[in-house]
Amino acid sequence: LNLLCLPFGAMPMCHGCGGLASQYLFGARTQMSVLLLGLGKMALAVLLGPSLLILLQHFPSPLLAVFLLMSGLELGSTCRDMQPKMEVLVVLL
């Protein structure tokens, strides 16, 4: 689907809104940031291969939890501007 939509200027759709929210939260503002992130991940996979898996298994879980929390807060921040409280409940569910 990405390859079909790419000629029309579509952004890559390889991950959900949580990934995009965290990328935006941490400074990604253009399509170039998504492209550079993808190229960086591919370069790491090609250069490090199986040794990258060992490195990722030792990545601190609390740090991943903080990233997840920040992404969740960014997604939940859309509730700030909603007036009827029922709309907030629907968004949070």
The 8 nearest C-alpha neighbors of each residue, nearest first, counted from 0:
[[1, 3, 2, 4, 12, 5, 11, 13],
 [0, 2, 4, 3, 11, 5, 12, 13],
 [1, 3, 5, 0, 4, 6, 11, 9],
 [4, 2, 0, 1, 5, 6, 7, 9],
 [3, 5, 1, 9, 7, 2, 6, 0],
 [4, 6, 2, 9, 7, 8, 3, 1],
 [7, 5, 8, 4, 3, 9, 2, 1],
 [8, 6, 5, 4, 9, 3, 10, 2],
 [7, 9, 5, 6, 10, 4, 11, 30],
 [10, 8, 5, 4, 7, 11, 6, 1],
 [9, 11, 12, 8, 30, 5, 1, 4],
 [12, 10, 1, 13, 9, 5, 33, 14],
 [11, 13, 14, 10, 1, 15, 0, 9],
 [12, 14, 11, 15, 1, 10, 0, 18],
 [15, 13, 12, 18, 16, 19, 17, 11],
 [16, 14, 17, 18, 19, 13, 12, 20],
 [15, 17, 19, 18, 20, 14, 74, 21],
 [18, 16, 20, 15, 19, 70, 21, 74],
 [19, 17, 21, 16, 20, 15, 22, 14],
 [18, 20, 22, 16, 21, 17, 23, 15],
 [21, 19, 17, 23, 18, 22, 70, 16],
 [20, 22, 70, 24, 18, 23, 19, 25],
 [21, 23, 19, 27, 25, 24, 20, 18],
 [24, 22, 27, 20, 26, 21, 25, 28],
 [25, 23, 21, 22, 26, 20, 73, 27],
 [24, 26, 22, 23, 21, 27, 20, 28],
 [25, 27, 23, 24, 28, 22, 21, 32],
 [28, 26, 23, 22, 32, 29, 25, 24],
 [27, 29, 23, 26, 32, 30, 22, 31],
 [30, 28, 31, 32, 27, 33, 23, 34],
 [29, 31, 33, 32, 34, 10, 28, 27],
 [30, 32, 34, 29, 33, 35, 28, 36],
 [31, 33, 35, 30, 34, 27, 29, 36],
 [34, 32, 36, 30, 31, 35, 37, 29],
 [33, 35, 31, 37, 32, 36, 38, 30],
 [36, 34, 38, 32, 37, 33, 39, 31],
 [37, 35, 39, 33, 34, 38, 32, 40],
 [38, 36, 40, 34, 39, 35, 41, 33],
 [37, 39, 35, 41, 40, 36, 42, 34],
 [40, 38, 42, 36, 37, 41, 35, 43],
 [41, 39, 43, 37, 42, 38, 44, 36],
 [40, 42, 44, 38, 43, 39, 45, 37],
 [43, 41, 39, 45, 44, 40, 46, 38],
 [42, 44, 40, 46, 41, 45, 47, 39],
 [45, 43, 48, 41, 42, 47, 46, 40],
 [44, 46, 42, 48, 43, 47, 41, 40],
 [47, 45, 43, 44, 48, 42, 41, 51],
 [46, 48, 51, 44, 43, 50, 45, 49],
 [47, 49, 44, 45, 50, 51, 46, 43],
 [50, 48, 51, 52, 47, 53, 44, 54],
 [49, 51, 53, 52, 48, 47, 54, 55],
 [52, 50, 54, 49, 53, 47, 48, 55],
 [51, 53, 55, 50, 54, 49, 56, 48],
 [54, 52, 56, 50, 51, 55, 57, 49],
 [53, 55, 51, 52, 57, 56, 50, 58],
 [54, 56, 58, 52, 57, 53, 51, 59],
 [57, 55, 53, 54, 58, 52, 59, 51],
 [56, 58, 55, 54, 59, 53, 60, 52],
 [59, 57, 55, 56, 60, 54, 62, 63],
 [60, 58, 62, 61, 57, 63, 56, 55],
 [59, 61, 63, 62, 64, 58, 57, 65],
 [62, 60, 64, 63, 59, 65, 66, 58],
 [61, 63, 65, 64, 60, 59, 66, 58],
 [62, 64, 60, 66, 61, 65, 67, 59],
 [65, 63, 61, 67, 62, 66, 68, 60],
 [64, 66, 68, 62, 67, 63, 69, 61],
 [67, 65, 63, 69, 64, 68, 70, 62],
 [66, 68, 64, 70, 65, 69, 71, 63],
 [67, 69, 65, 71, 70, 66, 64, 72],
 [68, 70, 72, 66, 71, 67, 65, 73],
 [71, 69, 21, 73, 67, 68, 72, 20],
 [72, 70, 68, 74, 73, 69, 75, 67],
 [71, 73, 75, 69, 74, 70, 76, 68],
 [72, 74, 70, 76, 71, 75, 69, 20],
 [75, 73, 71, 72, 76, 70, 77, 20],
 [76, 74, 72, 77, 73, 78, 71, 91],
 [77, 75, 73, 78, 74, 79, 72, 80],
 [76, 78, 75, 79, 74, 80, 73, 81],
 [79, 77, 76, 81, 80, 87, 75, 90],
 [80, 78, 77, 76, 81, 75, 82, 87],
 [79, 81, 78, 82, 77, 76, 87, 83],
 [82, 80, 78, 79, 83, 87, 86, 84],
 [81, 83, 84, 80, 86, 87, 79, 85],
 [84, 82, 85, 86, 81, 87, 88, 80],
 [83, 85, 87, 86, 82, 88, 81, 89],
 [86, 84, 88, 87, 83, 89, 82, 90],
 [87, 85, 89, 84, 88, 83, 90, 81],
 [88, 86, 84, 90, 85, 89, 78, 91],
 [87, 89, 85, 91, 86, 90, 92, 84],
 [88, 90, 86, 92, 87, 91, 85, 84],
 [91, 89, 87, 92, 88, 86, 78, 75],
 [92, 90, 88, 89, 87, 75, 78, 86],
 [91, 89, 90, 88, 87, 86, 75, 85]]
